[in-house]
Amino acid sequence: MRKVFGYILSIPHYLVFGLILLIFHPVQWLSLKLGGYQAHKKSVDFMNFWLLSTYYILGNTVHFNNKYDLPTDRPILFISNHQSMYDIPPLIYFLRKHHAKFISKIELTKGIPSISFNLKHGGAANIDRKDSKQAIAEILQLAGRMKENNWSTVIFPEGTRAKSATIKPFAIGGIATIIKKVPHVLVVPIAINNSWKMVQYGTYPLCTFIKMSWTVLKPIEPLNTPIEEIVQQAENSIRSKIDGINR
């Protein structure tokens, strides 16, 4: 039945989602030109509020759970599992006070209204996966911006979308680069659950009436702790949360 409704409701979802991207492309441009970074960021935050609102057209729900009082006066490295592209708008919107940036594929900086513009001008690290030197340089520049501005970064250490509830092993590379460059960074795991179900049938139809959640887990202080142990601790925390929800 969810698939049947998906054939019907995916169409208005995509129409509204695409319209939001088209509207906010010139809005972002004007905001950046007239008001600089802060105005541009507010336009991006507002855009992602409306993007995540389109999930409700499908009857899906978004629950962002955070019981921790996270600091805004120091950089945070959010480490999360990755299930679909629909992970991202809630992360941008609900973590907006932390100025969360992303490490993305350089291919995404071209051809996508609003999204490509934000990746180019919003402070993200846009990496070429075929060029390791370029990728490291981009991440180091992002880490420098984190250190200078108390910005935060969201990293998906699985390397690619899991496309199921199964979590792939976490890679250390990008996390290690950031922690070494920003040693006072706070590491915060986030467990994303059920967003993969939206695209379990592919891009069409999208699945309907799903309860999705984003849960902030206990922060990890990285000082004097081996990076391998930090990554393993974050991975275990996320796995435990996902397994607990789906048990």
C-alpha positions in Angstrom: 0.0 0.0 0.0 2.9 2.4 0.8 4.2 1.8 -2.7 0.8 2.4 -4.3 0.5 5.8 -2.5 4.1 6.5 -3.5 3.2 6.4 -7.2 0.6 9.1 -6.5 2.3 11.3 -3.8 5.9 11.2 -5.3 4.7 13.5 -8.1 3.6 16.5 -6.0 6.6 15.9 -3.7 9.1 16.2 -6.6 7.2 19.2 -8.1 7.3 21.1 -4.8 10.9 20.0 -4.0 12.1 21.1 -7.4 10.2 24.4 -7.2 11.8 25.2 -3.9 15.3 24.6 -5.4 14.4 26.9 -8.4 13.1 29.7 -6.2 16.0 29.7 -3.7 18.7 29.7 -6.4 18.3 33.5 -7.1 17.4 34.1 -3.4 20.8 32.7 -2.4 22.5 34.7 -5.1 20.9 37.9 -3.9 21.4 37.1 -0.3 25.1 36.5 -0.8 25.6 39.6 -2.9 23.7 41.9 -0.7 24.2 40.5 2.8 27.3 38.3 2.6 27.8 35.0 4.4 25.2 35.5 7.2 22.4 36.5 4.8 23.3 33.6 2.5 23.3 31.1 5.4 19.8 32.3 6.5 18.5 31.7 3.0 20.0 28.2 3.0 18.5 27.4 6.4 15.1 28.6 5.3 15.3 26.6 2.1 16.2 23.4 3.9 13.2 23.9 6.3 11.0 23.9 3.2 12.8 21.0 1.6 12.3 18.8 4.7 8.7 19.9 4.8 8.1 18.2 1.5 8.7 14.8 3.2 5.3 15.4 4.8 3.6 15.4 1.4 4.5 11.7 1.3 3.0 11.2 4.8 6.5 10.7 6.1 7.6 12.3 9.4 10.9 13.8 10.7 11.9 13.6 14.3 15.1 15.3 15.4 16.1 14.3 18.9 18.8 16.1 20.9 19.0 16.0 24.7 22.5 17.6 24.8 23.3 21.3 25.2 25.9 21.5 22.4 28.3 24.4 22.5 28.2 27.1 19.8 31.6 28.6 20.8 33.7 25.7 19.5 33.8 23.6 16.3 31.9 20.4 16.3 32.5 17.4 14.0 29.2 15.6 13.6 29.8 11.9 12.6 26.7 10.2 11.1 25.6 7.2 9.2 24.3 7.9 5.7 21.1 6.3 4.3 19.9 8.6 1.5 20.1 12.2 0.1 17.1 12.9 2.3 19.4 12.8 5.3 20.8 16.2 4.5 18.0 18.9 4.7 17.1 18.0 8.3 20.8 18.1 9.3 21.3 21.5 7.8 18.2 22.9 9.3 18.3 21.4 12.8 22.1 22.1 13.2 21.8 25.6 11.7 23.2 27.3 14.8 26.4 25.3 14.5 27.0 26.4 10.9 27.3 22.8 9.8 29.2 22.2 6.5 29.6 19.1 4.4 32.2 17.2 2.5 30.7 16.5 -0.9 31.6 15.2 -4.3 32.8 17.9 -6.6 30.4 16.7 -9.3 27.5 18.1 -7.2 28.8 21.7 -7.6 27.5 21.8 -11.1 24.0 21.6 -12.6 21.8 21.4 -9.5 19.8 24.5 -8.7 20.4 25.9 -5.2 22.4 22.9 -4.1 25.3 23.5 -6.4 25.3 27.2 -5.6 25.4 26.5 -1.8 28.2 23.9 -2.2 30.3 26.4 -4.1 29.7 29.5 -1.9 28.6 28.1 1.5 31.9 26.9 2.8 31.7 23.2 2.0 34.7 21.0 1.0 34.1 19.7 -2.5 36.4 16.8 -3.2 37.5 14.9 -6.3 37.5 11.3 -5.2 39.9 10.5 -8.1 42.5 13.1 -6.8 43.6 12.4 -3.2 45.8 15.4 -3.0 42.9 17.7 -4.0 40.6 16.0 -1.5 43.0 16.4 1.4 43.6 20.0 0.5 39.9 20.7 0.4 39.3 19.0 3.8 42.3 20.9 5.3 40.8 24.2 4.0 37.4 23.3 5.6 39.2 22.5 8.9 40.8 25.9 8.7 37.4 27.6 8.3 36.1 25.5 11.2 39.0 26.7 13.4 38.7 30.3 12.4 34.9 30.7 12.5 33.8 28.0 15.1 32.0 26.3 12.3 31.1 22.7 12.4 31.2 19.8 9.8 29.0 16.8 9.1 30.9 13.8 7.8 29.6 10.5 6.6 32.5 8.1 7.2 30.8 5.1 5.5 31.9 6.8 2.3 28.6 6.3 0.4 25.0 5.8 1.2 24.2 2.5 2.9 20.7 2.1 1.2 19.5 0.0 4.1 19.6 0.0 7.9 23.0 -1.8 7.7 25.9 0.4 8.7 29.1 0.0 6.7 32.5 0.3 8.5 33.6 3.8 9.2 36.7 5.2 7.4 39.1 7.2 9.4 40.7 9.5 6.8 38.6 12.6 6.7 37.9 12.5 10.5 41.6 12.2 11.3 42.5 15.2 9.0 40.0 17.4 10.7 40.8 16.4 14.3 44.5 16.9 13.7 43.9 20.3 12.2 41.3 21.3 14.8 42.4 19.5 18.0 39.8 21.3 20.2 36.9 20.0 18.1 34.0 18.2 19.8 33.0 15.0 18.2 29.3 14.3 18.2 27.7 11.1 16.7 24.3 11.3 15.0 22.2 8.2 14.2 19.9 8.5 11.2 17.1 5.9 11.0 14.7 4.9 8.2 15.5 7.6 5.7 16.7 4.8 3.4 13.1 3.6 3.2 12.1 6.7 1.3 14.1 5.4 -1.7 13.8 1.7 -1.2 12.0 1.4 -4.5 14.4 3.8 -6.2 13.7 7.4 -7.1 10.2 6.6 -8.2 8.0 5.8 -6.5 9.2 7.1 -3.2 7.9 5.3 -0.1 5.2 6.8 2.1 4.1 6.9 5.7 7.6 6.4 7.2 8.7 7.6 10.6 12.3 8.9 10.2 14.6 10.0 13.0 17.8 11.9 13.5 19.2 11.4 17.0 22.2 13.3 18.5 24.2 10.9 20.7 26.6 11.5 23.6 29.5 13.8 22.6 33.1 12.6 22.5 36.0 14.7 23.7 38.9 13.7 21.4 41.8 15.1 23.4 44.5 12.6 24.2 42.4 9.8 22.6 43.7 7.9 19.6 41.7 8.8 16.5 41.0 5.1 15.7 39.4 4.8 19.1 37.3 8.0 18.6 36.0 6.7 15.3 35.2 3.2 16.7 33.4 4.8 19.7 31.3 6.9 17.4 30.5 3.9 15.1 29.6 1.7 18.1 27.3 4.4 19.5 25.5 4.8 16.2 25.2 1.1 15.6 23.8 0.6 19.1 21.2 3.3 18.6 20.0 2.0 15.2 19.9 -1.6 16.5 18.0 -0.5 19.5 15.4 1.3 17.5 14.9 -1.5 15.0 15.0 -4.4 17.4 
